């Protein structure tokens, strides 16, 4: 029995850890504020008009799935250890394994998972946020098309680019400063214009 609980708990924790490292927020016992259908923003889903409690209020006091799987794994591990190492009967091991499982979950496992939650991937800002930002040509433009580099979310990224229609015939050399005028998020392509020498990204003379 204890071995089965241990396996179930570990498998559950493993499945919940997969989306965590992919940038999702599920499985950590962090509860957001849901909105009641038709209610005002910020109104908890557990309350209906008039303040009557619903099932959503009771869910606040239920353990998170992460906590349940963690306790199952710890309970199975301690119970199995008490039987094999301390040679206790199954009933005694079942009772004595409860306290250490709950203590380790609260004092060690929960803080560890919260720490992992902080380091999970953060979603990138949309490409449209790059409009009017400065870019740099990384290859010479041919027929008004080339490759540019810019900073997105603190990282230097490269994007396919084309010159605006008014400047399509202008030459663009490596390292030349450009301004992003438009973004095609689906194709990850930007439309750029050439910045005059000595001007900043807003077009004002420095």
PASEBA-1860 file (N, C-alpha, C; in nm, 3 decimals):
! residues 206
1> XXXXXXXX> 0.082/-0.120/0.000/0.000/0.000/0.000/0.086/0.126/0.000 ~ 0.188/0.129/0.089/0.272/0.247/0.099/0.353/0.269/-0.028 ~ 0.395/0.160/-0.090/0.471/0.172/-0.215/0.384/0.229/-0.326 ~ 0.258/0.188/-0.329/0.166/0.240/-0.430/0.145/0.390/-0.411 ~ 0.124/0.432/-0.286/0.106/0.575/-0.257/0.230/0.655/-0.295 ~ 0.346/0.599/-0.268/0.471/0.666/-0.304/0.481/0.687/-0.454 ~ 0.451/0.582/-0.530/0.459/0.591/-0.676/0.357/0.690/-0.730 ~ 0.233/0.685/-0.679/0.129/0.776/-0.725/0.169/0.921/-0.699
9> XXXXXXXX> 0.222/0.946/-0.580/0.263/1.082/-0.547/0.377/1.132/-0.634 ~ 0.478/1.048/-0.657/0.591/1.090/-0.739/0.552/1.112/-0.885 ~ 0.467/1.025/-0.937/0.421/1.042/-1.075/0.340/1.171/-1.088 ~ 0.252/1.197/-0.991/0.173/1.319/-0.995/0.259/1.443/-0.989 ~ 0.360/1.444/-0.902/0.450/1.558/-0.894/0.530/1.576/-1.022 ~ 0.572/1.465/-1.082/0.647/1.474/-1.206/0.564/1.533/-1.319 ~ 0.437/1.492/-1.328/0.350/1.545/-1.433/0.322/1.693/-1.411 ~ 0.313/1.734/-1.287/0.286/1.875/-1.259/0.409/1.962/-1.280
17> XXXXXXXX> 0.527/1.903/-1.270/0.650/1.981/-1.289/0.676/2.010/-1.435 ~ 0.623/1.928/-1.526/0.649/1.947/-1.669/0.599/2.083/-1.719 ~ 0.471/2.120/-1.697/0.429/2.252/-1.744/0.493/2.366/-1.669 ~ 0.542/2.341/-1.548/0.605/2.448/-1.470/0.729/2.500/-1.540 ~ 0.809/2.410/-1.599/0.930/2.452/-1.667/0.902/2.497/-1.809 ~ 0.774/2.487/-1.847/0.738/2.538/-1.979/0.674/2.674/-1.974 ~ 0.671/2.735/-1.851/0.621/2.870/-1.842/0.480/2.882/-1.795 ~ 0.415/2.771/-1.755/0.279/2.777/-1.708/0.277/2.788/-1.557
25> XXXXXXXX> 0.164/2.828/-1.505/0.154/2.855/-1.363/0.070/2.751/-1.291 ~ 0.047/2.637/-1.350/-0.039/2.538/-1.286/0.042/2.447/-1.196 ~ -0.025/2.394/-1.094/0.035/2.289/-1.015/0.116/2.335/-0.897 ~ 0.112/2.462/-0.861/0.192/2.508/-0.750/0.107/2.554/-0.632 ~ -0.021/2.535/-0.640/-0.107/2.577/-0.531/-0.127/2.727/-0.526 ~ -0.093/2.798/-0.633/-0.114/2.941/-0.636/-0.250/2.967/-0.696 ~ -0.335/3.027/-0.622/-0.473/3.045/-0.667/-0.493/3.189/-0.708 ~ -0.541/3.210/-0.828/-0.572/3.344/-0.874/-0.712/3.382/-0.832
33> XXXXXXXX> -0.754/3.503/-0.870/-0.887/3.550/-0.838/-0.972/3.534/-0.962 ~ -1.056/3.432/-0.962/-1.145/3.411/-1.075/-1.260/3.510/-1.065 ~ -1.325/3.533/-1.177/-1.435/3.626/-1.180/-1.565/3.551/-1.197 ~ -1.664/3.592/-1.128/-1.796/3.532/-1.142/-1.854/3.573/-1.276 ~ -1.924/3.482/-1.344/-1.983/3.516/-1.474/-2.075/3.635/-1.460 ~ -2.048/3.738/-1.538/-2.132/3.856/-1.534/-2.103/3.948/-1.419 ~ -2.010/3.914/-1.332/-1.980/3.997/-1.217/-1.877/4.101/-1.251 ~ -1.850/4.187/-1.154/-1.754/4.294/-1.174/-1.614/4.238/-1.163
41> XXXXXXXX> -1.517/4.299/-1.232/-1.378/4.254/-1.220/-1.333/4.259/-1.076 ~ -1.259/4.154/-1.036/-1.209/4.147/-0.900/-1.303/4.080/-0.803 ~ -1.426/4.052/-0.846/-1.520/3.984/-0.758/-1.488/3.836/-0.754 ~ -1.466/3.775/-0.638/-1.433/3.633/-0.631/-1.542/3.548/-0.689 ~ -1.500/3.438/-0.756/-1.598/3.349/-0.817/-1.682/3.279/-0.712 ~ -1.633/3.272/-0.589/-1.707/3.201/-0.485/-1.820/3.280/-0.427 ~ -1.844/3.403/-0.473/-1.952/3.484/-0.420/-2.046/3.521/-0.533 ~ -2.172/3.512/-0.509/-2.271/3.557/-0.604/-2.327/3.687/-0.555
49> XXXXXXXX> -2.408/3.751/-0.634/-2.465/3.878/-0.594/-2.545/3.862/-0.466 ~ -2.521/3.954/-0.375/-2.587/3.942/-0.246/-2.496/3.882/-0.142 ~ -2.376/3.830/-0.184/-2.277/3.781/-0.089/-2.300/3.639/-0.044 ~ -2.382/3.561/-0.112/-2.408/3.424/-0.070/-2.289/3.338/-0.106 ~ -2.237/3.257/-0.015/-2.123/3.170/-0.045/-2.163/3.058/-0.139 ~ -2.072/3.018/-0.224/-2.094/2.907/-0.317/-1.982/2.808/-0.300 ~ -1.978/2.711/-0.393/-1.873/2.609/-0.385/-1.735/2.669/-0.402 ~ -1.725/2.785/-0.472/-1.594/2.846/-0.490/-1.530/2.887/-0.360
57> XXXXXXXX> -1.612/2.928/-0.261/-1.557/2.966/-0.131/-1.498/2.846/-0.061 ~ -1.564/2.732/-0.073/-1.513/2.612/-0.007/-1.383/2.564/-0.069 ~ -1.364/2.594/-0.199/-1.240/2.550/-0.266/-1.117/2.617/-0.210 ~ -1.135/2.733/-0.146/-1.019/2.801/-0.089/-0.954/2.719/0.021 ~ -1.033/2.635/0.086/-0.981/2.559/0.199/-0.941/2.417/0.159 ~ -0.954/2.384/0.033/-0.912/2.252/-0.013/-0.763/2.254/-0.044 ~ -0.691/2.146/-0.018/-0.548/2.140/-0.050/-0.527/2.144/-0.201 ~ -0.415/2.199/-0.241/-0.383/2.203/-0.384/-0.345/2.063/-0.432
65> XXXXXXXX> -0.361/2.035/-0.562/-0.317/1.905/-0.614/-0.171/1.877/-0.588 ~ -0.088/1.981/-0.597/0.053/1.965/-0.568/0.076/1.919/-0.426 ~ 0.003/1.978/-0.331/0.016/1.938/-0.192/-0.030/1.796/-0.168 ~ -0.138/1.756/-0.235/-0.190/1.620/-0.218/-0.088/1.518/-0.267 ~ -0.034/1.538/-0.387/0.064/1.444/-0.440/0.190/1.441/-0.354 ~ 0.230/1.555/-0.304/0.349/1.561/-0.218/0.329/1.483/-0.090 ~ 0.214/1.502/-0.025/0.185/1.430/0.099/0.175/1.280/0.073 ~ 0.113/1.242/-0.038/0.103/1.099/-0.071/0.241/1.037/-0.085
73> XXXXXXXX> 0.331/1.105/-0.157/0.466/1.052/-0.177/0.541/1.041/-0.044 ~ 0.533/1.144/0.038/0.602/1.142/0.168/0.542/1.039/0.261 ~ 0.409/1.030/0.263/0.342/0.932/0.349/0.380/0.790/0.309 ~ 0.381/0.765/0.178/0.421/0.632/0.132/0.565/0.601/0.166 ~ 0.654/0.702/0.153/0.795/0.679/0.183/0.817/0.652/0.331 ~ 0.757/0.734/0.418/0.774/0.713/0.562/0.709/0.583/0.609 ~ 0.592/0.553/0.556/0.525/0.428/0.594/0.606/0.306/0.555 ~ 0.659/0.308/0.434/0.742/0.196/0.387/0.869/0.184/0.470
81> XXXXXXXX> 0.928/0.300/0.507/1.050/0.296/0.588/1.023/0.242/0.728 ~ 0.910/0.279/0.786/0.877/0.232/0.921/0.855/0.080/0.923 ~ 0.798/0.029/0.815/0.775/-0.117/0.810/0.906/-0.192/0.789 ~ 0.988/-0.144/0.697/1.109/-0.218/0.661/1.224/-0.193/0.758 ~ 1.239/-0.070/0.805/1.352/-0.038/0.892/1.319/-0.058/1.040 ~ 1.201/-0.011/1.081/1.162/-0.021/1.222/1.083/-0.148/1.251 ~ 1.046/-0.221/1.148/0.973/-0.349/1.162/0.843/-0.330/1.238 ~ 0.771/-0.223/1.209/0.641/-0.199/1.271/0.532/-0.268/1.192
89> XXXXXXXX> 0.419/-0.289/1.260/0.303/-0.343/1.189/0.247/-0.235/1.096 ~ 0.171/-0.279/0.996/0.119/-0.187/0.897/0.030/-0.081/0.960 ~ -0.053/-0.119/1.055/-0.142/-0.022/1.119/-0.065/0.085/1.195 ~ 0.036/0.043/1.271/0.117/0.141/1.346/0.193/0.232/1.251 ~ 0.247/0.176/1.144/0.320/0.257/1.047/0.228/0.358/0.979 ~ 0.103/0.317/0.953/0.008/0.406/0.889/-0.021/0.528/0.975 ~ -0.027/0.510/1.107/-0.054/0.621/1.198/0.070/0.708/1.217 ~ 0.185/0.646/1.240/0.306/0.721/1.270/0.361/0.797/1.149
97> XXXXXXXX> 0.327/0.754/1.029/0.380/0.819/0.908/0.309/0.949/0.876 ~ 0.194/0.976/0.941/0.117/1.096/0.907/0.192/1.223/0.945 ~ 0.240/1.228/1.070/0.303/1.351/1.120/0.428/1.391/1.041 ~ 0.524/1.302/1.021/0.643/1.344/0.945/0.612/1.383/0.802 ~ 0.514/1.317/0.739/0.478/1.352/0.602/0.426/1.495/0.594 ~ 0.338/1.532/0.688/0.282/1.668/0.688/0.388/1.772/0.722 ~ 0.476/1.739/0.818/0.580/1.835/0.858/0.678/1.861/0.746 ~ 0.725/1.756/0.679/0.821/1.772/0.570/0.758/1.846/0.453
105> XXXXXXXX> 0.631/1.818/0.425/0.561/1.890/0.317/0.554/2.039/0.348 ~ 0.521/2.075/0.470/0.504/2.216/0.506/0.638/2.289/0.519 ~ 0.738/2.223/0.576/0.864/2.291/0.608/0.966/2.285/0.495 ~ 0.959/2.185/0.409/1.064/2.167/0.308/1.012/2.166/0.165 ~ 0.914/2.082/0.137/0.871/2.063/-0.001/0.798/2.187/-0.054 ~ 0.708/2.244/0.025/0.635/2.362/-0.021/0.728/2.479/-0.053 ~ 0.823/2.515/0.035/0.916/2.623/-0.002/0.999/2.591/-0.126 ~ 1.035/2.463/-0.143/1.114/2.425/-0.261/1.035/2.445/-0.389
113> XXXXXXXX> 0.909/2.405/-0.390/0.827/2.422/-0.509/0.798/2.568/-0.536 ~ 0.781/2.648/-0.431/0.762/2.791/-0.451/0.885/2.855/-0.513 ~ 1.003/2.805/-0.476/1.127/2.854/-0.534/1.135/2.818/-0.682 ~ 1.099/2.695/-0.716/1.097/2.654/-0.856/0.998/2.737/-0.936 ~ 0.887/2.772/-0.874/0.784/2.852/-0.940/0.839/2.989/-0.979 ~ 0.926/3.046/-0.896/0.983/3.177/-0.926/1.074/3.173/-1.048 ~ 1.138/3.058/-1.071/1.236/3.049/-1.179/1.178/2.992/-1.307 ~ 1.047/2.973/-1.312/0.990/2.919/-1.433/0.995/3.025/-1.544
121> XXXXXXXX> 0.983/2.981/-1.669/0.994/3.072/-1.781/0.887/3.179/-1.780 ~ 0.925/3.300/-1.816/0.832/3.410/-1.825/0.794/3.433/-1.970 ~ 0.665/3.465/-1.995/0.625/3.487/-2.133/0.689/3.612/-2.192 ~ 0.722/3.607/-2.320/0.784/3.721/-2.387/0.678/3.826/-2.420 ~ 0.722/3.950/-2.426/0.631/4.056/-2.467/0.600/4.039/-2.616 ~ 0.485/4.085/-2.661/0.452/4.070/-2.803/0.548/4.148/-2.891 ~ 0.566/4.100/-3.013/0.656/4.167/-3.106/0.611/4.310/-3.136 ~ 0.481/4.335/-3.127/0.431/4.469/-3.155/0.489/4.574/-3.061
129> XXXXXXXX> 0.539/4.530/-2.946/0.600/4.626/-2.852/0.730/4.684/-2.906 ~ 0.783/4.627/-3.014/0.909/4.675/-3.071/0.890/4.793/-3.165 ~ 0.766/4.828/-3.195/0.740/4.938/-3.287/0.802/5.067/-3.233 ~ 0.872/5.139/-3.319/0.942/5.265/-3.291/1.071/5.245/-3.211 ~ 1.108/5.121/-3.187/1.236/5.097/-3.121/1.347/5.092/-3.226 ~ 1.470/5.100/-3.180/1.584/5.105/-3.272/1.636/4.964/-3.300 ~ 1.680/4.943/-3.421/1.739/4.816/-3.463/1.869/4.844/-3.537 ~ 1.942/4.738/-3.565/2.071/4.750/-3.632/2.079/4.644/-3.741
137> XXXXXXXX> 2.121/4.684/-3.859/2.134/4.589/-3.969/2.252/4.495/-3.942 ~ 2.229/4.365/-3.957/2.335/4.267/-3.934/2.387/4.210/-4.066 ~ 2.319/4.240/-4.176/2.366/4.202/-4.310/2.331/4.317/-4.404 ~ 2.402/4.331/-4.515/2.363/4.434/-4.614/2.225/4.400/-4.672 ~ 2.142/4.500/-4.689/2.008/4.477/-4.745/2.018/4.459/-4.895 ~ 1.942/4.362/-4.947/1.934/4.335/-5.090/1.788/4.350/-5.131 ~ 1.763/4.436/-5.230/1.627/4.460/-5.277/1.535/4.504/-5.163 ~ 1.590/4.583/-5.072/1.510/4.636/-4.962/1.482/4.538/-4.851
145> XXXXXXXX> 1.549/4.424/-4.850/1.526/4.322/-4.748/1.657/4.280/-4.685 ~ 1.649/4.244/-4.557/1.769/4.200/-4.487/1.736/4.147/-4.349 ~ 1.833/4.152/-4.262/1.820/4.098/-4.126/1.865/4.206/-4.028 ~ 1.785/4.225/-3.921/1.819/4.327/-3.822/1.824/4.263/-3.685 ~ 1.894/4.331/-3.595/1.902/4.288/-3.456/1.847/4.398/-3.367 ~ 1.774/4.360/-3.264/1.720/4.455/-3.168/1.713/4.388/-3.032 ~ 1.676/4.464/-2.931/1.670/4.411/-2.795/1.524/4.388/-2.758 ~ 1.494/4.263/-2.719/1.358/4.226/-2.678/1.365/4.156/-2.543
153> XXXXXXXX> 1.299/4.212/-2.444/1.299/4.156/-2.309/1.440/4.138/-2.256 ~ 1.525/4.234/-2.286/1.662/4.230/-2.236/1.756/4.139/-2.314 ~ 1.707/4.080/-2.421/1.790/3.991/-2.502/1.802/4.045/-2.644 ~ 1.915/4.023/-2.704/1.938/4.064/-2.843/1.882/3.957/-2.936 ~ 1.788/3.995/-3.021/1.724/3.900/-3.112/1.740/3.950/-3.255 ~ 1.732/3.859/-3.350/1.742/3.893/-3.491/1.608/3.865/-3.560 ~ 1.570/3.956/-3.648/1.442/3.945/-3.717/1.460/3.975/-3.865 ~ 1.378/3.911/-3.946/1.374/3.943/-4.087/1.312/4.082/-4.103
161> XXXXXXXX> 1.367/4.162/-4.195/1.321/4.301/-4.207/1.315/4.342/-4.354 ~ 1.232/4.441/-4.378/1.224/4.504/-4.510/1.210/4.654/-4.491 ~ 1.263/4.730/-4.585/1.254/4.875/-4.578/1.113/4.922/-4.612 ~ 1.074/5.035/-4.556/0.945/5.094/-4.590/0.942/5.129/-4.738 ~ 0.823/5.142/-4.793/0.809/5.165/-4.937/0.881/5.291/-4.981 ~ 0.879/5.396/-4.899/0.943/5.521/-4.937/1.095/5.509/-4.944 ~ 1.153/5.412/-4.872/1.299/5.399/-4.868/1.347/5.266/-4.926 ~ 1.263/5.200/-5.002/1.297/5.066/-5.050/1.422/5.063/-5.136
169> XXXXXXXX> 1.455/5.175/-5.199/1.571/5.176/-5.288/1.699/5.220/-5.217 ~ 1.691/5.257/-5.090/1.810/5.305/-5.020/1.902/5.189/-4.984 ~ 2.034/5.212/-4.992/2.128/5.107/-4.949/2.135/5.101/-4.796 ~ 2.151/4.983/-4.743/2.164/4.963/-4.598/2.287/4.876/-4.575 ~ 2.382/4.928/-4.500/2.506/4.856/-4.473/2.499/4.789/-4.337 ~ 2.592/4.698/-4.314/2.600/4.630/-4.185/2.628/4.732/-4.074 ~ 2.553/4.724/-3.967/2.571/4.813/-3.854/2.492/4.942/-3.863 ~ 2.421/4.964/-3.973/2.345/5.088/-3.988/2.224/5.087/-3.896
177> XXXXXXXX> 2.196/5.202/-3.835/2.086/5.215/-3.741/1.955/5.234/-3.814 ~ 1.854/5.160/-3.768/1.722/5.162/-3.829/1.616/5.180/-3.722 ~ 1.497/5.215/-3.766/1.385/5.225/-3.673/1.273/5.133/-3.718 ~ 1.219/5.056/-3.625/1.111/4.962/-3.656/0.981/5.040/-3.667 ~ 0.918/5.036/-3.786/0.795/5.111/-3.810/0.671/5.024/-3.798 ~ 0.682/4.897/-3.829/0.566/4.808/-3.823/0.616/4.667/-3.797 ~ 0.526/4.581/-3.746/0.561/4.443/-3.710/0.455/4.348/-3.764 ~ 0.501/4.242/-3.827/0.414/4.131/-3.866/0.443/4.017/-3.770
185> XXXXXXXX> 0.362/4.008/-3.663/0.389/3.909/-3.559/0.379/3.767/-3.607 ~ 0.291/3.738/-3.703/0.274/3.601/-3.750/0.397/3.554/-3.825 ~ 0.454/3.640/-3.908/0.572/3.604/-3.985/0.702/3.640/-3.914 ~ 0.692/3.708/-3.800/0.810/3.755/-3.727/0.899/3.838/-3.819 ~ 0.836/3.931/-3.887/0.904/4.020/-3.980/0.871/4.164/-3.943 ~ 0.966/4.255/-3.961/0.945/4.395/-3.927/0.970/4.483/-4.049 ~ 0.903/4.596/-4.050/0.927/4.699/-4.150/1.009/4.809/-4.085 ~ 1.117/4.850/-4.148/1.209/4.944/-4.086/1.231/5.064/-4.178
193> XXXXXXXX> 1.280/5.170/-4.117/1.322/5.289/-4.192/1.463/5.325/-4.150 ~ 1.535/5.394/-4.237/1.672/5.430/-4.210/1.674/5.556/-4.123 ~ 1.751/5.552/-4.015/1.768/5.668/-3.929/1.880/5.756/-3.983 ~ 1.854/5.886/-3.999/1.963/5.976/-4.043/2.077/5.975/-3.943 ~ 2.196/5.988/-3.989/2.313/5.991/-3.900/2.301/6.106/-3.803 ~ 2.329/6.078/-3.674/2.322/6.181/-3.571/2.187/6.197/-3.508 ~ 2.084/6.119/-3.554/1.950/6.125/-3.494/1.930/6.006/-3.404 ~ 1.848/6.024/-3.300/1.814/5.913/-3.211/1.697/5.836/-3.270
201> XXXXXX> 1.651/5.733/-3.193/1.546/5.645/-3.243/1.413/5.717/-3.259 ~ 1.395/5.837/-3.204/1.270/5.910/-3.218/1.274/6.010/-3.332 ~ 1.394/6.020/-3.399/1.405/6.109/-3.511/1.447/6.249/-3.470 ~ 1.472/6.276/-3.340/1.515/6.408/-3.295/1.666/6.418/-3.301 ~ 1.715/6.532/-3.337/1.859/6.552/-3.346/1.918/6.545/-3.208 ~ 2.033/6.476/-3.194/2.096/6.462/-3.065/2.187/6.582/-3.038
END
